[in-house]
Amino acid sequence: MIEDSSGSADAKFQQAFSLHQQGRLVEARNFYEQVLRAHPAHFNALPRLASLRERLFRAHRGAPLFDTRKLTTDLEKAYQTIQARHQAGLATAHIDIS
C-alpha cells in the first residue's frame, strides 16, 4: 500500500477496525474516512464505513435525544409546570416531566 504523510493506509485501517470492534464508532468512522481520502478504492475500508454509517444512522434515529416531538412536548410540559409553580408562589424545586 502507498504511504501517505500520516502513516500507511493499512495501519489506519487496522486502527479503524479495532475501534469499530470496540464499539467506538465515531472514532472508527474518522479513521475509515482518512483511509478513503488517501485511497478511495481501499478494498476493506469502503464496505466497513458503509456498514458503520448505517449502524450510526439507525442508532441516531432511535435515540430519545433526537425524538423532536417528544423533546418539544416534554419541554412545553416543563415550562407549564414551572409557570404553575411560580403562580402558586412555590419555591424553585426539581420537577419530573417524564
Buried (B, 14 or more C-beta within 10 A) or exposed (E): EEEBEEEBBBBBBBBBBEBBEEEBBEBBBBBBBBBBEBBEEBEBBBEBBEEBBEBBEEEEEEEEEEEEEEEEEBEEBEEEBBEEBEEEEEEEEEEEEE
